[in-house]
Amino acid sequence: MAVPKRRKSKSKVRMHRANSAIGKPNLVPCTNCGAFILPHRVCPSCGHYNGKLVVAPKVKKPKTEQ
C-alpha cells in the first residue's frame, strides 16, 4: 500500500481545498422575458431558447373552491 513519504503542510492542504469550493451559478437573463436562467437551457418561465419557442409554458389552473 502506498504511503506518503512526508506530511503535507497546512499551506499545501489549504491550497488543494481552495479549488474545490462551490461557486455561485452563472445566471444570464432570458432574451424573451428577462428571467435569470442558466446559460444554454430552456427558460422555465416562458419556454424560449435562442429566441424561439421550444416548450409551451405551463399555465397554472385556478383552484375551484368546493
Secondary structure, 3 states (H helix, E strand, C coil): CCCCCCCCCHHHHHHHHHCCCCCCCCCEECCCCCCEECCCCCCCCCCEECCEECCCCCCCCCCCCC
